[in-house]
Amino acid sequence: MTVESTAARKPRRSAGTKRTSAGSTPDTAGAGPELVQLLTPEGKRVKNADYDKYVADVTPDELRGLYRDMVLTRRFDAEATSLQRQGELGLWASLLGQEAAQIGSGRALRDDDYVFPTYREHGVAWCRGVDPTNLLGMFRGVNNGGWDPNSNNFHLYTIVLGSQTLHATGYAMGVSKDGADSAVLAYFGDGASSQGDVNESFVFSAVYNAPVVFFCQNNQWAISEPIEKQTRVPLYQRARGFGFPGVRVDGNDVLACLAVTRAALERARHGEGPTLVEAFTYRMAAHTTSDDPTRYRRDAEREEWEAKDPILRLRAYLENEGHADAAFFEELETESEALGKHVREVVRAMPVPEHMAIFDNVYADGHALVDEERAQFAAYQASFTGGEAE
Amino acid sequence: MAVQTLPLAKALNESLRKALETDPKVVIMGLDVGKLGGVFRITDGLQKDFGEDRVIDTPLAESGIVGTAIGLALRGYRPVVEIQFDGFVFPAYDQIVTQLAKMRARSLGAVKVPVVIRIPYGGGIGAVEHHSESPESLFAHVAGLKVVTPATPSDAYWMLQQAIQSDDPVIFFEPKRRYWDKGEVDTDAIPGELHKARVAREGTDLTLVAYGPMVKTCLEVAAAAAEEGKSLEVVDLRSISPLDFDTIQASVEKTRRLVVVHEAPVFFGSGAEIAARITERCFYHLEAPVLRVGGYHAPYPPARLEEEYLPGLDRVLDAVDRALAY
């Protein structure tokens, strides 16, 4: 049994959950045997009595779909990083290494479910059908969000850490009020787990039994601060104190992430309240393109995690099982290149908004000061020869 | 029974009741708003009549209250949040400033977040620390928010109706020391514009601009000044963001002198903005610099000293005399 619940508090003997006394090294780093894993890093399928049933219906075609999602997401991400290096984007927050956590959880959703992302959920956006080039507007500096959240039930990226977990909880409270059986999926990271808002969202969602799943991608690093700076217990165990189950899943195992998220969403739909999923993964790239990880972590650590790569793992499984042939991988490579080209073209052609856009949508019902300043600015612009200031 | 004489607190209660009756998407959230009816009884009886699903006692966490209200608004609800006291809003300040205020612009107009945040504010009730503050400037400074404050029971009733109907986030400051002051409320009236100032008393020699709890103080000042033969005009601002400079300008062009009065500290207070803009608009009409009366640049003092800190009759009259002496 890997899901913690307040109803079943069995003594635990696993290394990953043994108690630590104050002053000792916090036991947060080891994945430990409590980790839900369905695919080993070598691509071997391992049985899991609790979670096998949640992926029993996954066909080889769907497995190839998950693989395709991860490859294309990684390709998009690499393209965005390159575009930043070329000066086309001001910044990029890479998801490299977290593809399985995002695709596995994202593919567990129904269309009517709602997602509240951080600023790194490019893979989840992909699953929701958000045009990936839409994600680049804010990083190019042409908008601060720029898509209609209700088109794909995918809220805007949220940069202030943890704020969106409360929005997700409130949204889920509204779902309950409406009598709907949709669920809400809230993303955050190991760093944000220290935020008051995240902890308050745990309190509110537990008290109101809200249909929300908290999906924490523990990628081990909050910019330069390792997980030990955030917690002395494995993050998933925090859920118990709030009165709902927590589960740790291998975040580099797309199948396990799919299974665990499906199980948690099902609980939410059936009125059983929130679940905390801790996807144990690794941020392979820098925090953003502005970051320099050589100042705070060892190359050897990254190499250890490269051996657990989420894409190589599923590829090995597909090949071992004979679920995918060479033609599939070749076609995907072609598709991947085409996506990269498309992203490049769209980004380079992305228009800078008109100057007057500064004043748009500040209010729904208008505001006298905004109107006044808009008019002043327009007059100022018009005062230049040719009608516009350089 | 369209016209009733009600205390300001009861007018707010009736307004919330009306909103709950009219719009099934309106929900009230906050600490102790249910059985207790709020610490000031503004939500008295509402949970009993509308149920726990619409009048929601929340966990004790202001950021959580506002953050979940934002989520409910995104789902199509119209949450009316009660913050128990002015000094307790700051745990929610992050959600209000970084999320609530910017959500519409960030979505390029795709979403609206019609959240009303009610905050009892101001001093004069002999309270302990953090229960007497006037943080309105801290919200007026933020684009995306609207900030209003009624001074009369009638405005309390109607401005709250309008704030709840607004598709924008509204910070609704309630003058707590005037909660028990009575006035006529016509619930069948056609209300004026939410963001328009009101001339509360006409005069010719000097304009006093005030809002919320200071409107009554300024009306008392005007009455006292009248006994000395001075005719003061009192403008009740009603809305701090947006701010109706046209009404102030029209008054100052007539009186040629302006004193702004608020409980909030003078330094970087709303009076500073009014002084700057009215100086710009009325430079050739002014006979005296715009003067301000307000709190000092010191923490709100213990209750036994608050009468010295708050603008009262004499301090406002002193400023009036100084303005008239130019």
Chai-1 contact restraints between the chains, C-beta under 6 A:
chainA,res_idxA,chainB,res_idxB,connection_type,confidence,min_distance_angstrom,max_distance_angstrom,comment,restraint_id
A,N144,B,R106,contact,1.0,0.0,6.0,A-B,restraint_1
A,G145,B,R106,contact,1.0,0.0,6.0,A-B,restraint_2
A,G145,B,S107,contact,1.0,0.0,6.0,A-B,restraint_3
A,G146,B,L108,contact,1.0,0.0,6.0,A-B,restraint_4
A,D148,B,A110,contact,1.0,0.0,6.0,A-B,restraint_5
A,P149,B,V111,contact,1.0,0.0,6.0,A-B,restraint_6
A,L156,B,R106,contact,1.0,0.0,6.0,A-B,restraint_7
A,L156,B,S107,contact,1.0,0.0,6.0,A-B,restraint_8
A,V160,B,T98,contact,1.0,0.0,6.0,A-B,restraint_9
A,S163,B,Q99,contact,1.0,0.0,6.0,A-B,restraint_10
A,L166,B,G64,contact,1.0,0.0,6.0,A-B,restraint_11
A,L166,B,G67,contact,1.0,0.0,6.0,A-B,restraint_12
A,L166,B,T68,contact,1.0,0.0,6.0,A-B,restraint_13
A,H167,B,I70,contact,1.0,0.0,6.0,A-B,restraint_14
A,H167,B,G71,contact,1.0,0.0,6.0,A-B,restraint_15
A,T169,B,T68,contact,1.0,0.0,6.0,A-B,restraint_16
A,T169,B,G71,contact,1.0,0.0,6.0,A-B,restraint_17
A,G170,B,T68,contact,1.0,0.0,6.0,A-B,restraint_18
A,G170,B,G71,contact,1.0,0.0,6.0,A-B,restraint_19
A,G170,B,L72,contact,1.0,0.0,6.0,A-B,restraint_20
A,Y171,B,G71,contact,1.0,0.0,6.0,A-B,restraint_21
A,Y171,B,L74,contact,1.0,0.0,6.0,A-B,restraint_22
A,Y171,B,R75,contact,1.0,0.0,6.0,A-B,restraint_23
A,G174,B,L72,contact,1.0,0.0,6.0,A-B,restraint_24
A,G174,B,R75,contact,1.0,0.0,6.0,A-B,restraint_25
A,G174,B,Y77,contact,1.0,0.0,6.0,A-B,restraint_26
A,D197,B,S63,contact,1.0,0.0,6.0,A-B,restraint_27
A,D197,B,G67,contact,1.0,0.0,6.0,A-B,restraint_28
A,E200,B,A61,contact,1.0,0.0,6.0,A-B,restraint_29
A,E200,B,S63,contact,1.0,0.0,6.0,A-B,restraint_30
A,E200,B,G64,contact,1.0,0.0,6.0,A-B,restraint_31
A,V203,B,P59,contact,1.0,0.0,6.0,A-B,restraint_32
A,F204,B,P59,contact,1.0,0.0,6.0,A-B,restraint_33
A,F204,B,G64,contact,1.0,0.0,6.0,A-B,restraint_34
A,F204,B,T68,contact,1.0,0.0,6.0,A-B,restraint_35
A,V207,B,P59,contact,1.0,0.0,6.0,A-B,restraint_36
A,N361,B,R104,contact,1.0,0.0,6.0,A-B,restraint_37
A,N361,B,A105,contact,1.0,0.0,6.0,A-B,restraint_38
A,N361,B,L108,contact,1.0,0.0,6.0,A-B,restraint_39
A,N361,B,G109,contact,1.0,0.0,6.0,A-B,restraint_40
A,V362,B,A105,contact,1.0,0.0,6.0,A-B,restraint_41
A,V362,B,A143,contact,1.0,0.0,6.0,A-B,restraint_42
A,V362,B,G144,contact,1.0,0.0,6.0,A-B,restraint_43
A,Y363,B,D168,contact,1.0,0.0,6.0,A-B,restraint_44
A,A364,B,R104,contact,1.0,0.0,6.0,A-B,restraint_45
A,A364,B,K112,contact,1.0,0.0,6.0,A-B,restraint_46
A,A364,B,D167,contact,1.0,0.0,6.0,A-B,restraint_47
A,A364,B,D168,contact,1.0,0.0,6.0,A-B,restraint_48
A,D365,B,S166,contact,1.0,0.0,6.0,A-B,restraint_49
A,D365,B,D167,contact,1.0,0.0,6.0,A-B,restraint_50
A,D365,B,D168,contact,1.0,0.0,6.0,A-B,restraint_51
A,H367,B,P242,contact,1.0,0.0,6.0,A-B,restraint_52
A,A368,B,P242,contact,1.0,0.0,6.0,A-B,restraint_53
A,L369,B,P242,contact,1.0,0.0,6.0,A-B,restraint_54
